[in-house]
Amino acid sequence: MSYSDRIRDVIEHSDVAIFMKGTPQFVMCGNSNRALQALRRAGAPVTAVDILPDPQIRQELSAISGWPTIPQVFVKGELVGGADIVEELEASGELEETLRDRLGGDYAGARDEKTISLV
Amino acid sequence: MRRLLERAFPDATELDVVDRTGGGDHFQVVVATPSFTGLTLVEQHRRVYDALSEPLGDGSIHELRIKTRGTP
């Protein structure tokens, strides 16, 4: 599978996907960390993908999403935004609302965090 | 950058560009304009990215923080 196919697969089949610099265990960028922390505060079941191992991942991701910057957060296949939007939505309570609407009221129960490697 | 934003959002009621670190490559932009009303934040930020596609594409903006809202 090419990166594009695997990126689409993660976006479409993850409840909450974050494409970030680094991993949740070792975040390599302040903006990726801002988005990740906001998702954690909202109790989101995060699937994380590190885009750093190959510059091609980021290029193909941005071609798919039409979004130029990292991080990128998707809920049930739909782009929610980058760090600024995710923080803003978390602060206003809209992020939790969106997660409840799309994942069901007990979404925070799972609370699992996983990392997928594309390389 | 300010000029690009002013050209893209001539109706903006608030438009601000702050060089966050003084180094000329980490920016915070604020845009409030009636043309954002009814758009999602993703759509609003996309319009800012579009307006700044040139400096984003050539790497002269290293980091961009965006704050947008629609105004009546």
N, CA and C atoms of all chains as a GROMACS GRO file, in nm:
protein
  573
    1MET      N    1   0.085  -0.120   0.000
    1MET     CA    2   0.000   0.000   0.000
    1MET      C    3   0.088   0.125   0.000
    2SER      N    4   0.050   0.225  -0.079
    2SER     CA    5   0.123   0.352  -0.078
    2SER      C    6   0.089   0.429   0.049
    3TYR      N    7   0.167   0.534   0.077
    3TYR     CA    8   0.133   0.619   0.193
    3TYR      C    9  -0.010   0.669   0.181
    4SER      N   10  -0.047   0.718   0.061
    4SER     CA   11  -0.180   0.777   0.045
    4SER      C   12  -0.290   0.680   0.086
    5ASP      N   13  -0.279   0.556   0.043
    5ASP     CA   14  -0.380   0.457   0.080
    5ASP      C   15  -0.383   0.435   0.230
    6ARG      N   16  -0.265   0.429   0.289
    6ARG     CA   17  -0.259   0.402   0.433
    6ARG      C   18  -0.307   0.523   0.513
    7ILE      N   19  -0.276   0.645   0.463
    7ILE     CA   20  -0.325   0.766   0.529
    7ILE      C   21  -0.478   0.769   0.525
    8ARG      N   22  -0.533   0.742   0.406
    8ARG     CA   23  -0.680   0.740   0.393
    8ARG      C   24  -0.741   0.635   0.484
    9ASP      N   25  -0.674   0.521   0.495
    9ASP     CA   26  -0.723   0.413   0.579
    9ASP      C   27  -0.730   0.458   0.726
   10VAL      N   28  -0.625   0.526   0.772
   10VAL     CA   29  -0.624   0.574   0.911
   10VAL      C   30  -0.734   0.678   0.932
   11ILE      N   31  -0.746   0.772   0.837
   11ILE     CA   32  -0.846   0.879   0.850
   11ILE      C   33  -0.987   0.819   0.856
   12GLU      N   34  -1.012   0.723   0.766
   12GLU     CA   35  -1.148   0.670   0.755
   12GLU      C   36  -1.185   0.574   0.867
   13HIS      N   37  -1.086   0.504   0.921
   13HIS     CA   38  -1.118   0.399   1.017
   13HIS      C   39  -1.082   0.431   1.162
   14SER      N   40  -1.039   0.554   1.188
   14SER     CA   41  -1.010   0.591   1.327
   14SER      C   42  -1.122   0.682   1.378
   15ASP      N   43  -1.160   0.661   1.504
   15ASP     CA   44  -1.257   0.754   1.564
   15ASP      C   45  -1.197   0.894   1.566
   16VAL      N   46  -1.076   0.904   1.619
   16VAL     CA   47  -1.006   1.032   1.623
   16VAL      C   48  -0.862   1.008   1.577
   17ALA      N   49  -0.823   1.071   1.467
   17ALA     CA   50  -0.686   1.055   1.417
   17ALA      C   51  -0.613   1.188   1.428
   18ILE      N   52  -0.489   1.181   1.476
   18ILE     CA   53  -0.405   1.301   1.473
   18ILE      C   54  -0.275   1.268   1.400
   19PHE      N   55  -0.247   1.346   1.297
   19PHE     CA   56  -0.120   1.337   1.226
   19PHE      C   57  -0.031   1.444   1.287
   20MET      N   58   0.081   1.402   1.344
   20MET     CA   59   0.159   1.493   1.428
   20MET      C   60   0.309   1.474   1.405
   21LYS      N   61   0.385   1.570   1.459
   21LYS     CA   62   0.530   1.557   1.458
   21LYS      C   63   0.571   1.488   1.588
   22GLY      N   64   0.619   1.365   1.575
   22GLY     CA   65   0.653   1.285   1.691
   22GLY      C   66   0.538   1.192   1.726
   23THR      N   67   0.547   1.134   1.845
   23THR     CA   68   0.443   1.043   1.894
   23THR      C   69   0.390   1.099   2.026
   24PRO      N   70   0.274   1.049   2.073
   24PRO     CA   71   0.223   1.098   2.202
   24PRO      C   72   0.325   1.080   2.315
   25GLN      N   73   0.411   0.978   2.302
   25GLN     CA   74   0.512   0.954   2.406
   25GLN      C   75   0.631   1.048   2.392
   26PHE      N   76   0.652   1.097   2.268
   26PHE     CA   77   0.767   1.183   2.244
   26PHE      C   78   0.731   1.286   2.137
   27VAL      N   79   0.663   1.391   2.182
   27VAL     CA   80   0.612   1.493   2.090
   27VAL      C   81   0.728   1.584   2.047
   28MET      N   82   0.735   1.609   1.914
   28MET     CA   83   0.849   1.684   1.862
   28MET      C   84   0.815   1.828   1.822
   29CYS      N   85   0.694   1.873   1.854
   29CYS     CA   86   0.657   2.007   1.809
   29CYS      C   87   0.550   2.064   1.902
   30GLY      N   88   0.563   2.192   1.934
   30GLY     CA   89   0.470   2.257   2.026
   30GLY      C   90   0.326   2.253   1.979
   31ASN      N   91   0.306   2.270   1.849
   31ASN     CA   92   0.168   2.272   1.798
   31ASN      C   93   0.105   2.133   1.804
   32SER      N   94   0.183   2.032   1.772
   32SER     CA   95   0.131   1.896   1.784
   32SER      C   96   0.094   1.868   1.929
   33ASN      N   97   0.176   1.919   2.021
   33ASN     CA   98   0.149   1.899   2.162
   33ASN      C   99   0.021   1.972   2.206
   34ARG      N  100   0.001   2.093   2.155
   34ARG     CA  101  -0.121   2.169   2.190
   34ARG      C  102  -0.246   2.092   2.148
   35ALA      N  103  -0.242   2.039   2.026
   35ALA     CA  104  -0.360   1.965   1.977
   35ALA      C  105  -0.380   1.836   2.058
   36LEU      N  106  -0.271   1.766   2.084
   36LEU     CA  107  -0.280   1.640   2.158
   36LEU      C  108  -0.335   1.662   2.299
   37GLN      N  109  -0.284   1.766   2.366
   37GLN     CA  110  -0.331   1.793   2.503
   37GLN      C  111  -0.480   1.829   2.503
   38ALA      N  112  -0.523   1.906   2.403
   38ALA     CA  113  -0.666   1.943   2.395
   38ALA      C  114  -0.751   1.817   2.375
   39LEU      N  115  -0.704   1.726   2.290
   39LEU     CA  116  -0.777   1.601   2.267
   39LEU      C  117  -0.782   1.517   2.395
   40ARG      N  118  -0.670   1.515   2.468
   40ARG     CA  119  -0.668   1.439   2.594
   40ARG      C  120  -0.763   1.499   2.696
   41ARG      N  121  -0.766   1.633   2.704
   41ARG     CA  122  -0.858   1.697   2.799
   41ARG      C  123  -1.003   1.660   2.768
   42ALA      N  124  -1.032   1.643   2.639
   42ALA     CA  125  -1.168   1.608   2.598
   42ALA      C  126  -1.193   1.457   2.609
   43GLY      N  127  -1.089   1.383   2.648
   43GLY     CA  128  -1.104   1.239   2.664
   43GLY      C  129  -1.111   1.162   2.534
   44ALA      N  130  -1.057   1.218   2.427
   44ALA     CA  131  -1.069   1.156   2.295
   44ALA      C  132  -0.984   1.030   2.283
   45PRO      N  133  -1.040   0.925   2.221
   45PRO     CA  134  -0.962   0.804   2.192
   45PRO      C  135  -0.876   0.827   2.069
   46VAL      N  136  -0.751   0.861   2.093
   46VAL     CA  137  -0.665   0.914   1.987
   46VAL      C  138  -0.585   0.803   1.917
   47THR      N  139  -0.587   0.808   1.784
   47THR     CA  140  -0.493   0.730   1.704
   47THR      C  141  -0.393   0.828   1.643
   48ALA      N  142  -0.266   0.812   1.679
   48ALA     CA  143  -0.166   0.910   1.638
   48ALA      C  144  -0.077   0.852   1.528
   49VAL      N  145  -0.044   0.938   1.432
   49VAL     CA  146   0.050   0.900   1.327
   49VAL      C  147   0.162   1.003   1.324
   50ASP      N  148   0.284   0.955   1.335
   50ASP     CA  149   0.402   1.043   1.328
   50ASP      C  150   0.436   1.067   1.181
   51ILE      N  151   0.440   1.196   1.140
   51ILE     CA  152   0.467   1.225   0.999
   51ILE      C  153   0.616   1.246   0.973
   52LEU      N  154   0.696   1.248   1.079
   52LEU     CA  155   0.837   1.285   1.062
   52LEU      C  156   0.926   1.180   0.993
   53PRO      N  157   0.897   1.050   1.006
   53PRO     CA  158   0.992   0.952   0.951
   53PRO      C  159   1.019   0.967   0.801
   54ASP      N  160   0.924   1.023   0.725
   54ASP     CA  161   0.945   1.039   0.581
   54ASP      C  162   0.868   1.164   0.535
   55PRO      N  163   0.938   1.264   0.476
   55PRO     CA  164   0.872   1.387   0.432
   55PRO      C  165   0.758   1.361   0.334
   56GLN      N  166   0.764   1.247   0.268
   56GLN     CA  167   0.659   1.210   0.173
   56GLN      C  168   0.522   1.195   0.241
   57ILE      N  169   0.524   1.153   0.369
   57ILE     CA  170   0.398   1.133   0.441
   57ILE      C  171   0.323   1.265   0.451
   58ARG      N  172   0.395   1.370   0.490
   58ARG     CA  173   0.332   1.500   0.506
   58ARG      C  174   0.278   1.553   0.373
   59GLN      N  175   0.358   1.537   0.267
   59GLN     CA  176   0.315   1.583   0.135
   59GLN      C  177   0.187   1.514   0.092
   60GLU      N  178   0.183   1.383   0.109
   60GLU     CA  179   0.066   1.308   0.064
   60GLU      C  180  -0.055   1.338   0.152
   61LEU      N  181  -0.031   1.356   0.282
   61LEU     CA  182  -0.140   1.392   0.373
   61LEU      C  183  -0.202   1.525   0.333
   62SER      N  184  -0.118   1.627   0.308
   62SER     CA  185  -0.171   1.759   0.274
   62SER      C  186  -0.242   1.758   0.138
   63ALA      N  187  -0.195   1.672   0.047
   63ALA     CA  188  -0.263   1.659  -0.082
   63ALA      C  189  -0.403   1.602  -0.062
   64ILE      N  190  -0.416   1.510   0.034
   64ILE     CA  191  -0.547   1.447   0.060
   64ILE      C  192  -0.640   1.544   0.133
   65SER      N  193  -0.586   1.612   0.235
   65SER     CA  194  -0.672   1.693   0.321
   65SER      C  195  -0.689   1.836   0.270
   66GLY      N  196  -0.595   1.883   0.187
   66GLY     CA  197  -0.599   2.023   0.145
   66GLY      C  198  -0.564   2.117   0.259
   67TRP      N  199  -0.495   2.065   0.359
   67TRP     CA  200  -0.458   2.145   0.477
   67TRP      C  201  -0.306   2.151   0.482
   68PRO      N  202  -0.248   2.272   0.486
   68PRO     CA  203  -0.103   2.281   0.466
   68PRO      C  204  -0.016   2.253   0.587
   69THR      N  205  -0.073   2.257   0.707
   69THR     CA  206   0.013   2.253   0.826
   69THR      C  207  -0.011   2.126   0.909
   70ILE      N  208   0.081   2.102   1.000
   70ILE     CA  209   0.075   1.990   1.095
   70ILE      C  210   0.064   2.049   1.235
   71PRO      N  211  -0.016   1.997   1.324
   71PRO     CA  212  -0.092   1.872   1.317
   71PRO      C  213  -0.223   1.886   1.238
   72GLN      N  214  -0.282   1.771   1.208
   72GLN     CA  215  -0.414   1.765   1.149
   72GLN      C  216  -0.495   1.663   1.227
   73VAL      N  217  -0.616   1.705   1.268
   73VAL     CA  218  -0.701   1.618   1.349
   73VAL      C  219  -0.829   1.585   1.272
   74PHE      N  220  -0.861   1.457   1.269
   74PHE     CA  221  -0.982   1.409   1.201
   74PHE      C  222  -1.070   1.335   1.301
   75VAL      N  223  -1.201   1.357   1.293
   75VAL     CA  224  -1.295   1.279   1.371
   75VAL      C  225  -1.386   1.206   1.273
   76LYS      N  226  -1.386   1.074   1.281
   76LYS     CA  227  -1.469   0.991   1.193
   76LYS      C  228  -1.452   1.031   1.046
   77GLY      N  229  -1.328   1.051   1.007
   77GLY     CA  230  -1.301   1.078   0.866
   77GLY      C  231  -1.307   1.222   0.822
   78GLU      N  232  -1.352   1.310   0.912
   78GLU     CA  233  -1.367   1.450   0.872
   78GLU      C  234  -1.262   1.539   0.941
   79LEU      N  235  -1.201   1.627   0.863
   79LEU     CA  236  -1.101   1.718   0.918
   79LEU      C  237  -1.166   1.815   1.016
   80VAL      N  238  -1.117   1.815   1.139
   80VAL     CA  239  -1.167   1.908   1.241
   80VAL      C  240  -1.081   2.033   1.244
   81GLY      N  241  -0.951   2.017   1.216
   81GLY     CA  242  -0.864   2.133   1.209
   81GLY      C  243  -0.724   2.104   1.259
   82GLY      N  244  -0.648   2.213   1.274
   82GLY     CA  245  -0.514   2.205   1.330
   82GLY      C  246  -0.516   2.244   1.476
   83ALA      N  247  -0.400   2.276   1.531
   83ALA     CA  248  -0.389   2.303   1.675
   83ALA      C  249  -0.478   2.418   1.721
   84ASP      N  250  -0.482   2.526   1.643
   84ASP     CA  251  -0.560   2.644   1.686
   84ASP      C  252  -0.708   2.611   1.697
   85ILE      N  253  -0.761   2.543   1.595
   85ILE     CA  254  -0.904   2.512   1.596
   85ILE      C  255  -0.937   2.412   1.706
   86VAL      N  256  -0.854   2.307   1.719
   86VAL     CA  257  -0.882   2.204   1.818
   86VAL      C  258  -0.879   2.264   1.959
   87GLU      N  259  -0.781   2.352   1.984
   87GLU     CA  260  -0.776   2.419   2.116
   87GLU      C  261  -0.899   2.505   2.138
   88GLU      N  262  -0.936   2.579   2.034
   88GLU     CA  263  -1.051   2.669   2.046
   88GLU      C  264  -1.180   2.590   2.072
   89LEU      N  265  -1.197   2.480   1.999
   89LEU     CA  266  -1.317   2.398   2.016
   89LEU      C  267  -1.320   2.330   2.152
   90GLU      N  268  -1.200   2.293   2.202
   90GLU     CA  269  -1.195   2.229   2.334
   90GLU      C  270  -1.233   2.329   2.441
   91ALA      N  271  -1.181   2.451   2.428
   91ALA     CA  272  -1.206   2.553   2.529
   91ALA      C  273  -1.355   2.590   2.535
   92SER      N  274  -1.422   2.586   2.421
   92SER     CA  275  -1.563   2.626   2.417
   92SER      C  276  -1.657   2.510   2.449
   93GLY      N  277  -1.600   2.388   2.460
   93GLY     CA  278  -1.684   2.272   2.486
   93GLY      C  279  -1.736   2.206   2.358
   94GLU      N  280  -1.713   2.269   2.243
   94GLU     CA  281  -1.766   2.214   2.117
   94GLU      C  282  -1.696   2.084   2.077
   95LEU      N  283  -1.570   2.069   2.117
   95LEU     CA  284  -1.498   1.947   2.080
   95LEU      C  285  -1.565   1.825   2.144
   96GLU      N  286  -1.594   1.836   2.275
   96GLU     CA  287  -1.661   1.725   2.343
   96GLU      C  288  -1.798   1.697   2.282
   97GLU      N  289  -1.866   1.805   2.245
   97GLU     CA  290  -1.998   1.793   2.182
   97GLU      C  291  -1.987   1.714   2.050
   98THR      N  292  -1.888   1.753   1.969
   98THR     CA  293  -1.866   1.685   1.841
   98THR      C  294  -1.833   1.538   1.864
   99LEU      N  295  -1.748   1.510   1.964
   99LEU     CA  296  -1.709   1.372   1.991
   99LEU      C  297  -1.829   1.290   2.038
  100ARG      N  298  -1.912   1.351   2.124
  100ARG     CA  299  -2.033   1.280   2.170
  100ARG      C  300  -2.126   1.251   2.053
  101ASP      N  301  -2.144   1.354   1.965
  101ASP     CA  302  -2.234   1.337   1.851
  101ASP      C  303  -2.187   1.225   1.759
  102ARG      N  304  -2.057   1.222   1.732
  102ARG     CA  305  -2.009   1.131   1.628
  102ARG      C  306  -1.962   0.996   1.682
  103LEU      N  307  -1.923   0.992   1.810
  103LEU     CA  308  -1.870   0.866   1.863
  103LEU      C  309  -1.965   0.802   1.963
  104GLY      N  310  -2.066   0.876   2.007
  104GLY     CA  311  -2.155   0.823   2.110
  104GLY      C  312  -2.118   0.879   2.246
  105GLY      N  313  -2.215   0.883   2.337
  105GLY     CA  314  -2.199   0.950   2.465
  105GLY      C  315  -2.090   0.892   2.554
  106ASP      N  316  -2.058   0.763   2.534
  106ASP     CA  317  -1.962   0.699   2.624
  106ASP      C  318  -1.822   0.693   2.560
  107TYR      N  319  -1.796   0.782   2.465
  107TYR     CA  320  -1.670   0.773   2.390
  107TYR      C  321  -1.547   0.780   2.481
  108ALA      N  322  -1.558   0.858   2.590
  108ALA     CA  323  -1.440   0.878   2.674
  108ALA      C  324  -1.408   0.753   2.756
  109GLY      N  325  -1.503   0.659   2.762
  109GLY     CA  326  -1.482   0.537   2.840
  109GLY      C  327  -1.364   0.456   2.790
  110ALA      N  328  -1.350   0.449   2.658
  110ALA     CA  329  -1.241   0.370   2.600
  110ALA      C  330  -1.106   0.431   2.635
  111ARG      N  331  -1.094   0.561   2.610
  111ARG     CA  332  -0.978   0.638   2.653
  111ARG      C  333  -0.845   0.575   2.610
  112ASP      N  334  -0.849   0.501   2.500
  112ASP     CA  335  -0.722   0.440   2.460
  112ASP      C  336  -0.649   0.534   2.363
  113GLU      N  337  -0.518   0.521   2.364
  113GLU     CA  338  -0.436   0.606   2.281
  113GLU      C  339  -0.344   0.513   2.207
  114LYS      N  340  -0.346   0.517   2.075
  114LYS     CA  341  -0.253   0.429   2.006
  114LYS      C  342  -0.176   0.505   1.899
  115THR      N  343  -0.064   0.446   1.863
  115THR     CA  344   0.022   0.509   1.764
  115THR      C  345   0.038   0.412   1.648
  116ILE      N  346   0.023   0.466   1.527
  116ILE     CA  347   0.039   0.383   1.408
  116ILE      C  348   0.160   0.434   1.331
  117SER      N  349   0.246   0.343   1.290
  117SER     CA  350   0.362   0.380   1.210
  117SER      C  351   0.336   0.350   1.064
  118LEU      N  352   0.364   0.446   0.978
  118LEU     CA  353   0.341   0.426   0.835
  118LEU      C  354   0.466   0.376   0.763
  119VAL      N  355   0.579   0.372   0.835
  119VAL     CA  356   0.702   0.331   0.766
  119VAL      C  357   0.744   0.190   0.808
  120MET      N  358   0.281   4.027   0.466
  120MET     CA  359   0.171   3.939   0.508
  120MET      C  360   0.043   4.018   0.531
  121ARG      N  361   0.059   4.132   0.599
  121ARG     CA  362  -0.058   4.214   0.624
  121ARG      C  363  -0.124   4.256   0.493
  122ARG      N  364  -0.039   4.291   0.395
  122ARG     CA  365  -0.093   4.335   0.266
  122ARG      C  366  -0.170   4.221   0.197
  123LEU      N  367  -0.115   4.100   0.204
  123LEU     CA  368  -0.184   3.985   0.143
  123LEU      C  369  -0.320   3.962   0.209
  124LEU      N  370  -0.322   3.976   0.342
  124LEU     CA  371  -0.448   3.956   0.414
  124LEU      C  372  -0.548   4.067   0.384
  125GLU      N  373  -0.496   4.191   0.378
  125GLU     CA  374  -0.587   4.304   0.348
  125GLU      C  375  -0.648   4.289   0.210
  126ARG      N  376  -0.565   4.238   0.117
  126ARG     CA  377  -0.616   4.219  -0.019
  126ARG      C  378  -0.722   4.109  -0.021
  127ALA      N  379  -0.700   4.003   0.056
  127ALA     CA  380  -0.792   3.889   0.055
  127ALA      C  381  -0.920   3.919   0.135
  128PHE      N  382  -0.906   4.003   0.238
  128PHE     CA  383  -1.021   4.030   0.325
  128PHE      C  384  -1.044   4.181   0.338
  129PRO      N  385  -1.087   4.244   0.228
  129PRO     CA  386  -1.103   4.390   0.229
  129PRO      C  387  -1.210   4.438   0.328
  130ASP      N  388  -1.303   4.349   0.366
  130ASP     CA  389  -1.410   4.389   0.458
  130ASP      C  390  -1.376   4.360   0.604
  131ALA      N  391  -1.252   4.319   0.632
  131ALA     CA  392  -1.220   4.279   0.769
  131ALA      C  393  -1.244   4.392   0.868
  132THR      N  394  -1.309   4.356   0.980
  132THR     CA  395  -1.330   4.454   1.085
  132THR      C  396  -1.215   4.449   1.185
  133GLU      N  397  -1.140   4.338   1.181
  133GLU     CA  398  -1.021   4.326   1.264
  133GLU      C  399  -0.919   4.245   1.185
  134LEU      N  400  -0.798   4.296   1.178
  134LEU     CA  401  -0.694   4.225   1.104
  134LEU      C  402  -0.562   4.255   1.172
  135ASP      N  403  -0.498   4.152   1.222
  135ASP     CA  404  -0.377   4.176   1.298
  135ASP      C  405  -0.273   4.069   1.265
  136VAL      N  406  -0.150   4.112   1.253
  136VAL     CA  407  -0.039   4.019   1.231
  136VAL      C  408   0.065   4.047   1.339
  137VAL      N  409   0.096   3.946   1.420
  137VAL     CA  410   0.196   3.964   1.526
  137VAL      C  411   0.312   3.868   1.500
  138ASP      N  412   0.431   3.924   1.499
  138ASP     CA  413   0.554   3.844   1.490
  138ASP      C  414   0.583   3.794   1.631
  139ARG      N  415   0.551   3.667   1.659
  139ARG     CA  416   0.550   3.618   1.798
  139ARG      C  417   0.688   3.614   1.862
  140THR      N  418   0.790   3.592   1.781
  140THR     CA  419   0.923   3.576   1.840
  140THR      C  420   1.018   3.687   1.800
  141GLY      N  421   0.973   3.774   1.708
  141GLY     CA  422   1.061   3.880   1.660
  141GLY      C  423   1.154   3.832   1.551
  142GLY      N  424   1.147   3.704   1.516
  142GLY     CA  425   1.238   3.648   1.417
  142GLY      C  426   1.186   3.653   1.274
  143GLY      N  427   1.062   3.700   1.258
  143GLY     CA  428   1.007   3.714   1.124
  143GLY      C  429   0.959   3.585   1.062
  144ASP      N  430   0.941   3.479   1.143
  144ASP     CA  431   0.891   3.354   1.084
  144ASP      C  432   0.788   3.280   1.170
  145HIS      N  433   0.758   3.332   1.290
  145HIS     CA  434   0.652   3.274   1.373
  145HIS      C  435   0.543   3.381   1.390
  146PHE      N  436   0.428   3.358   1.328
  146PHE     CA  437   0.328   3.464   1.327
  146PHE      C  438   0.196   3.419   1.389
  147GLN      N  439   0.128   3.518   1.446
  147GLN     CA  440  -0.012   3.499   1.488
  147GLN      C  441  -0.094   3.596   1.404
  148VAL      N  442  -0.192   3.547   1.331
  148VAL     CA  443  -0.279   3.638   1.259
  148VAL      C  444  -0.421   3.628   1.314
  149VAL      N  445  -0.486   3.744   1.319
  149VAL     CA  446  -0.625   3.752   1.362
  149VAL      C  447  -0.704   3.816   1.248
  150VAL      N  448  -0.810   3.749   1.206
  150VAL     CA  449  -0.895   3.805   1.101
  150VAL      C  450  -1.041   3.790   1.144
  151ALA      N  451  -1.110   3.902   1.152
  151ALA     CA  452  -1.255   3.899   1.175
  151ALA      C  453  -1.320   3.973   1.059
  152THR      N  454  -1.412   3.906   0.992
  152THR     CA  455  -1.475   3.968   0.875
  152THR      C  456  -1.615   3.911   0.856
  153PRO      N  457  -1.706   3.993   0.806
  153PRO     CA  458  -1.842   3.943   0.780
  153PRO      C  459  -1.842   3.826   0.682
  154SER      N  460  -1.741   3.818   0.594
  154SER     CA  461  -1.743   3.710   0.495
  154SER      C  462  -1.717   3.573   0.558
  155PHE      N  463  -1.675   3.570   0.685
  155PHE     CA  464  -1.655   3.442   0.754
  155PHE      C  465  -1.784   3.392   0.822
  156THR      N  466  -1.882   3.479   0.831
  156THR     CA  467  -2.004   3.441   0.901
  156THR      C  468  -2.070   3.322   0.831
  157GLY      N  469  -2.104   3.222   0.909
  157GLY     CA  470  -2.169   3.104   0.853
  157GLY      C  471  -2.072   2.997   0.807
  158LEU      N  472  -1.942   3.028   0.807
  158LEU     CA  473  -1.842   2.928   0.767
  158LEU      C  474  -1.791   2.854   0.890
  159THR      N  475  -1.752   2.728   0.873
  159THR     CA  476  -1.688   2.656   0.983
  159THR      C  477  -1.547   2.712   1.002
  160LEU      N  478  -1.490   2.682   1.120
  160LEU     CA  479  -1.353   2.728   1.146
  160LEU      C  480  -1.256   2.671   1.043
  161VAL      N  481  -1.280   2.545   1.000
  161VAL     CA  482  -1.193   2.486   0.898
  161VAL      C  483  -1.199   2.570   0.769
  162GLU      N  484  -1.319   2.608   0.729
  162GLU     CA  485  -1.333   2.689   0.607
  162GLU      C  486  -1.268   2.827   0.624
  163GLN      N  487  -1.284   2.886   0.743
  163GLN     CA  488  -1.225   3.017   0.769
  163GLN      C  489  -1.072   3.010   0.762
  164HIS      N  490  -1.015   2.908   0.828
  164HIS     CA  491  -0.870   2.895   0.828
  164HIS      C  492  -0.817   2.864   0.689
  165ARG      N  493  -0.895   2.784   0.612
  165ARG     CA  494  -0.853   2.756   0.474
  165ARG      C  495  -0.839   2.885   0.394
  166ARG      N  496  -0.929   2.979   0.415
  166ARG     CA  497  -0.922   3.105   0.342
  166ARG      C  498  -0.799   3.186   0.380
  167VAL      N  499  -0.761   3.177   0.508
  167VAL     CA  500  -0.638   3.246   0.551
  167VAL      C  501  -0.516   3.177   0.489
  168TYR      N  502  -0.516   3.044   0.491
  168TYR     CA  503  -0.404   2.972   0.428
  168TYR      C  504  -0.395   3.007   0.280
  169ASP      N  505  -0.511   3.014   0.212
  169ASP     CA  506  -0.511   3.049   0.070
  169ASP      C  507  -0.449   3.186   0.048
  170ALA      N  508  -0.488   3.282   0.133
  170ALA     CA  509  -0.437   3.420   0.118
  170ALA      C  510  -0.286   3.423   0.138
  171LEU      N  511  -0.235   3.333   0.221
  171LEU     CA  512  -0.092   3.334   0.255
  171LEU      C  513  -0.018   3.219   0.187
  172SER      N  514  -0.074   3.168   0.078
  172SER     CA  515  -0.015   3.048   0.016
  172SER      C  516   0.129   3.073  -0.031
  173GLU      N  517   0.157   3.197  -0.073
  173GLU     CA  518   0.292   3.224  -0.123
  173GLU      C  519   0.397   3.217  -0.010
  174PRO      N  520   0.384   3.297   0.096
  174PRO     CA  521   0.484   3.285   0.203
  174PRO      C  522   0.482   3.149   0.273
  175LEU      N  523   0.367   3.080   0.274
  175LEU     CA  524   0.365   2.946   0.332
  175LEU      C  525   0.440   2.849   0.243
  176GLY      N  526   0.422   2.865   0.111
  176GLY     CA  527   0.482   2.772   0.016
  176GLY      C  528   0.633   2.786   0.007
  177ASP      N  529   0.684   2.910   0.019
  177ASP     CA  530   0.829   2.927   0.002
  177ASP      C  531   0.905   2.912   0.135
  178GLY      N  532   0.830   2.877   0.241
  178GLY     CA  533   0.896   2.847   0.367
  178GLY      C  534   0.930   2.968   0.452
  179SER      N  535   0.886   3.090   0.409
  179SER     CA  536   0.923   3.207   0.489
  179SER      C  537   0.838   3.219   0.616
  180ILE      N  538   0.725   3.147   0.620
  180ILE     CA  539   0.651   3.137   0.746
  180ILE      C  540   0.681   3.000   0.803
  181HIS      N  541   0.745   2.999   0.919
  181HIS     CA  542   0.777   2.870   0.980
  181HIS      C  543   0.660   2.820   1.064
  182GLU      N  544   0.595   2.912   1.134
  182GLU     CA  545   0.480   2.873   1.214
  182GLU      C  546   0.373   2.980   1.207
  183LEU      N  547   0.249   2.936   1.195
  183LEU     CA  548   0.139   3.030   1.180
  183LEU      C  549   0.028   2.991   1.276
  184ARG      N  550  -0.008   3.083   1.363
  184ARG     CA  551  -0.125   3.062   1.448
  184ARG      C  552  -0.237   3.149   1.395
  185ILE      N  553  -0.356   3.093   1.389
  185ILE     CA  554  -0.467   3.164   1.325
  185ILE      C  555  -0.584   3.174   1.422
  186LYS      N  556  -0.642   3.294   1.426
  186LYS     CA  557  -0.763   3.314   1.506
  186LYS      C  558  -0.860   3.390   1.414
  187THR      N  559  -0.975   3.329   1.389
  187THR     CA  560  -1.070   3.393   1.297
  187THR      C  561  -1.209   3.395   1.358
  188ARG      N  562  -1.290   3.489   1.312
  188ARG     CA  563  -1.433   3.483   1.345
  188ARG      C  564  -1.512   3.563   1.243
  189GLY      N  565  -1.637   3.525   1.229
  189GLY     CA  566  -1.727   3.601   1.145
  189GLY      C  567  -1.786   3.715   1.226
  190THR      N  568  -1.810   3.828   1.162
  190THR     CA  569  -1.870   3.941   1.233
  190THR      C  570  -2.001   3.975   1.164
  191PRO      N  571  -2.094   4.036   1.235
  191PRO     CA  572  -2.226   4.067   1.177
  191PRO      C  573  -2.214   4.164   1.060
   0.00000   0.00000   0.00000
